Amino acid sequence: MATLRSGKQVDGSDGGGSGGEVDGRDRGAVQDADIKEKRNARTSKVVFGSLILDLLGFTVVLPLFPALLDYYSKHDSSGLYSSLLSSVTYYQHIIGVPARFHSVLFGGLLGSLFSLLQFLFSPITGALSDVYGRKPVFICTLIGVAASYGLWATASNFAVFVVARIVGGAVKGNVSLAYSIMTDVSDEKTRARGMALIGVAFSIGFTIGPTVGAAFSRWGSTGWFAASAVYALTLAVANIIFFAVFFQESLPEGRRRRDIGASLNEAWELINPRALFSFSSVKGLGREERTKLIQLSRVYFLYLFLYSGLEFTLTFVTHHKHSYDSLAQGRMFSFLGLVMALTQGGFMRSVKTGTEKATANKGLMMMIPAFILIGASETNLGLYSGLTLYAIGSSMMVPCLTALASCHGAASHKGTLLGIWRSLGALARAFGPVVTSIGFWVMGAEVCYIVGGLSMLLPLVMLQAY
């Protein structure tokens, strides 16, 4: 009987007891997976909402740039504008450049300065977030953005406005951190969708922000558009509160890097373009993987170098060639944002893993005729035809290239890798606007944009080697 009881006990423990334990373990694993999925989805939504608030404020100034610079050319108590003007007047007479194009040149200098500061500070932002977590570093960048808008609101002279742009460029690391957060909460199957979600936020920001900013510019009598600046400042403060309350840290302590000194040293090394393009601070990359990443980064850099310059001077093309005022510029940006939102919210969200390169090829092929049409067109029909191709093509490019880049590297180095990636983009944008503005200043819009459009063939050819 003892043996029978013992046997019965063994049967019971091996059968019912063990099976129940396994079932319970499986149910627990499923519940944990569901909780993690819901938490990741919530995190993505919070980042999406934060980016919309940020971009609604960031895009306010875009349609105002030509009018802002026209104002400072006539009313600048600091003397900075006149000092810059005297330094280019000599070359103006030699080349025969119209005086009305000076604002294009100065605008390009400001655009490049803003991105140069992003280039210098993005690696530091990414490295800090790898050690201290995404949330505290993200909030610090949002506070800096708010400070830059506060300076703009008081920028009665050109020098203060330049300082506002310097502060804004130095702290504009929240977008690179958004990419890092999306990588934290996604896998290879969902990464492209996460990147596309960031693209949708950009589209919404560009759809609404410029138009609202232009509308606010009609309030008050200040030539530096203080009402628009206060509106952007209000959004920035709301963003700080929103993110602080609703965001839950996406990088657990167990996945963070431990050595802050090493992280910062690596970040400073990334100011060297040679080190940037080699991704030397990203550890754990195999030789073949590093080579492919370097090839991809060159395509990304060249594309953004060309694109950023043409993008930045777009408002000057429509201002000088089509006599667009700030409201017309706002409507143009709203159109661009709407097309981008439809593309990224529809087509791009259905892009499957493994098809990112093919999608990027399609985008690049659209960019070539887009810029040629924008530069050569004399009518709104031709201009908006080019703008449509431009919006569709550009909405494909950056999300796909970034998704390809984010597949490389270990999880603990994603922040550094994507910080480098964003820094490469900022380096391209640091040179693109000023080079294109000089081309615009010397050659005019038509030749500048035709050359720029044809130059898009170079990254298209280079991408085929990846």
N, C-alpha and C positions, 0 to 999 in steps of 0.2 A: 504493500500500500504506500509505503514511503517512496518507493521507486516510482510508482504510478503518480503519486502527488508531485514528486520532483519533476517527472517527465511532463506532467500537465503544466507545471509552473514554467518550465523551459519553453514549452510550446506557446504558452500564453505570452510570455515576455518576448519571444522571438517573432510571434505573429502580430497579435493585436497591439501590444505595447510599442514595439519597434515601428510598426506601420503608422501608429498614431503620432509617434515622435517625428517621423519623416514628413507626414502630412502637415503637422504643425510648423515644422521648419520651412516647408515649401510655402505655406500660407504666410508665414512671417516674411520670407524673402519677397513674395509678391507684394505684400503690404508696404515693405520698405521701398521697393522699386516704384510703387504708385506714389508714395509720399515724396520720394526724390524727384519723380517726374513732375509732380504738381509744384514742388518748390522751384524747380528749374524753370517751369513755365511762368511762374509768378515773377521770378527774377528777370526773365526776358522782358516781361511786360513793364516792369518798373524801369529798366534801362531804356526801353522804347519810349516810355512817357517822359523820362528825364531828357532824352535826346531831342524830343519834339520841343519841349520847353526851351532847351538850349538853342536849338536851331531857329526857332521863331524869333529869338532875340538876336542871334548872330547874323541872320539874313536881313535884318532891318536896314543896315547901312548900305547894302549892295546897290539899290537903285538911287541912292543919295550921293554916291561918290563923285560923279561929275559936277553936280551942283555944289557940293561941299568944297571941292577944290576951286571952283569958280568963285565962291564966296571968299575963301582965304586969299585968293590972288588979289582981291581988292580990299580986304579988311583983315590985316594981320598985324596986330600991335607988337608981336614978338620979333618981327623982322626975319624969321626963319625962311618964310616963303620967298621973300625978295632976295635973300642970300643965295638960296638954291637957284633962283631964276638967273641971277647974274653969272652963275657958274656955267650955265648952258647957253646963254645968249650968244657967246662967241661962235659956238658950233652951229647955232641956228642960222646965223648969217652966212656961214660957209656953205651949209647944205641947202639952205633955202627952205627951211621948215616953217610952216605957218605958225604964228604965235598962239593960235587957238589950240594947238596940239601939245602945249606945255603941260596941261593938266593930265594928259594921257601919260606922259613921262613920269611926272611926280606920283601919279596914282600907281604906276607900276613899281616905283621905288618903295612905296608904302606897302603894297601887296607882298613884295619880296621880303621886306623887313619882317613883316608879320610871320611869314612862313619860315624865315631863317631862324627866328626865335623858337618856333615849334621844333625845328630840326635840332636845335641845341638842347631843348628841355624834354622832348618826348622820351628819349632813352632813360633819363633820370626818373621820370614819372613811372615808366614801366618797371624799372628796377626796384623802386621804392614799394610799388604795389606788390611785387613778388615777395617782399620781406614782411611788410606791415599789413598786407591785405588790400583789397580793392577799395573798400568803403571809405576809410579815412583819407586816402590819397585823392579819391574822386571828389570828396566834399571840399578838400583844400583847393582843387582846381576850380570848382564852382564858385567859391568865395572870391578867387582871383578874377574870374570872369565878371562877377558883379562889380568889383572895384574898377575894372576897366570901363564899364558902362557909366559908373558914377563920374569918372574923369571926363568922359565924352560929354556928359550933361552940363559940365562947367567949362567946356572948351571954347571960350570966346576968342582964342587965338590959335594959330596953327601949331605952335609948340606943344600946347596942352593936348591937342588932338593926337599929335604924334606920340606923346607919352602914353596916352590911352591905348593906342594901337600896340605900343611896345609891351605894356602890361598884358593886354589881351593875348598877344602872341606867345608870351612866356608861360602863361598858365593854361593855354588851350590844349591840355592833355587829356581831357575827359573823353574825347572821341576815341583816342587810342585805347584808353582803359575800357571803353564800351566793347570794343572788339575783343579785348582780353576776357572780359566777363562772359561774353557770348561763347567764347571758346571753353571757359570753365564749365559751363552748363550744357554743353552740346557734345555730340560724338561725331564720327565721320559721316554718319547718315543724315544728321540734322544740322551740320555746321553750315552748309551753303544756305539753308533757310534762315539761320540765325544772322548770317551776314546780310542776306537780302532784307531782313527785318530792319537792320540799321539803314539800309538803303531806302526803305519806305519812309523811315523817320526823316531822312534827308529830303525826300520828295515832298513830304507834307510841310516841312519847314520852308522849303523853297516855294511851295505853292501859296502859302498864307503869309509868311513873314514879310517878304518885300512889299506886298500890296498894303498890308497893315502899317508897315513902317512908312511907306509913302503917304498914306492917309494921315498918320500922326504928324508928318512933316508940314502939313497945312495948318496945324495948330500953333499958335504963338508966333512971335515975330523974330526969333533968333535965327540967324543964318546958319548956325551950326546944328540946327534941328534938335534942340534940347528936349522937346516933347517926345520925339522918337527915341532918344537916349533914355529918358525916364521910363518909357514903356519897356525897353529892353532890360533896364535895371530891375523893374518890377518882376518880370519873368524870371530873371536870374535869382532873385531872392526866393520866389516861390519854388524854384527848382531845388535850392538848397534844403528847404523845409521838406519838400516831397521826398527827396532821395534819402535824407537822414531818417525819416519816419518809416518808410516802406521798404527800403532795400535791406536784404539780409546778405551777409558776407558770402561771396561765392568761392573764395579760396580758403579752405580750412587750414588751420595751423600746421597740420601734418603734411600738407603739400607745399608749404612755403619754404623759401630759401632762408637760411639761418644767418649768413654772414653779410651784414649790411655794408661793411667796408669793402668787401670784394665786389658786391653788387654795384656800389657807387663808382668804384674804380673802373669796372667794365663799362659803366654808362659813360664816363668821361672819355674812355677810349673810343667810344662810338662817334665822337665828334669828328674823328678821322674818317673821311669818306672811304678810304681803302679798307679800313677795318669794318666799316658798315657793309660794304658790298661783299665782304668775305664771310659775314655772320660769325666772326671769330669767337664772340662771347656766348654763342649758343652751343652748349655742350651736347654730346651724345649723337651728333649727326655723323652718319657714315660718309665716306668719300663721295660716293655716287649721289647720295641724297643732298649733300652740301653743294655739289656741282649743279644739280637741277635747280636748287633754290637760288643759287647765284644767277643762273640763266634767267629764271623767272623775275628776279629783282631788277635786272637790266631792262627787261621789257617794261616792267612797271614804272621804272624811273623815266625812261625815254618817253613813254606814253604820257605820264603826268607832266613832264617838262613841257611838252608841246601843248597838251590840253589846258594846263593851268594858265599859260600865257594867253591863249585864245579866249578862254573862259573869262579871265579877269578883264580883258579889254572889250568884251562884248558890250558893256554899257556905254563905252566911249564910241563904239561903232554906231550904235543906234542914236546916241546923243548928237554926234556930229553929222552923220550921214542921213538919218531919218528924223532929226529934230525931236526926239523923244524927251518929254519931261519926266519928272520922278514918278508920276502916276502911270504914264505909259510904260516906263521901265518896270514898275511893279506888276502891271498886267502881263508883261512879257515873262517875268520870272514865275508868275502864277501859272501861265501856260506851260512853261518848262517843267515846273514841279508837278503839275497834273499829269502830263505825259509820262514823267518818270515814275510817279506813283502807280499809274495804271500798268506800266511795264514791270516794275518790281513787285507790285502786289499781285499781279496776275501771272505773266510769263515767267518771271524770275523765281517765283516761289515753287514753280513746277520743275525747275531745273534739277535733273537727277545727278547723283554722285557719279563722277567720271565724264560728265559732259561739259564741265566748266570751261575747258580749253576751247571746245567748238563754239560755245556761246560767246566767249571773248573774241574769237575770230570774227564772228558776225558783227559784234559791236564795233570793232576796229574798221571793218569794211564800210560801215555806215558813216563813220566819222570823216572819211575822206571827202565825199561829196557834200557833207553837211557844212563844213567850214568854207568850202569853195562857194557854195550858194550864199552863205551869210555875208561873205566879203564882197561878192560880185553883184548881188541883187540890188536893184534900185526901187523895188516895190515891196509892199508888205507881204504879198503872196509869196514871192521868192524868198524873202527873209524868213517867214514862218515855215516854209517848206524845209529850209535848212535847219531851223530850230527844232523841228520835229525829229529829223534824223539825228541831230545832235543829242536830244534828250533821250531817245531810245538807245542809241549806241553807248552813251556815257553811263546809263543806268545798268548796262550789262557788264561793263569793263571792271570797275573796282571791286564789286562784290565777288565776281568770279576769280579774279587774280588773287584777292585776299583769301578766299576759300582754298585755293590751291596752296598758297603759302602756309596757311594754318594747319595743313595736314602734316607738316614737318616738325620735328623736335619733340622733346619730352614734355609732359604736362607741367612740370615745375619750371620750365623755361618758356612757356607760351607767352607770358607777359613780356619777357625780354625780346623774344622773336618778333612779336607783333608790335612792340615798341620800336624795334629797328625798322620794321616794315612801314610803320607810320612815319618814322623819321626819314626814311628814304623818300617817301612821298612829300614830306615837308621840304627836304633838300631840293627835290625837283621843283616844287612850288616857290622855293626861294630864288631860283634862277629864271623860271618860266615867265612870270609877269614882267620883270624888268627887261629881259631880252626881247620879248614880244612887243613891249611898249616902245623900246628903241626902234624896232622894226616898223611899228605903226608910225612913230614920230618921223622916221626917215622916208618910208615908202608909201605911207597911206594905208587905209584899211584894205583895199582891194588886193593889192599885191601881197601884203602881209598875210592875209587869210588864205589866199590861194597857195602860197608857199607852205603855210602851216598845214593845210589840208593834205597836200601831196606828201608832206613829210611823215604823215601817219602810216605811209607804206613801210617805213623802217621798222617800227615795233611789230607790225603785222608779219613781216618776214622773219624777224627774230623769234617770235612766239612759236614758229613752226619747229624750232630746234629743241623746245622743251619737251 
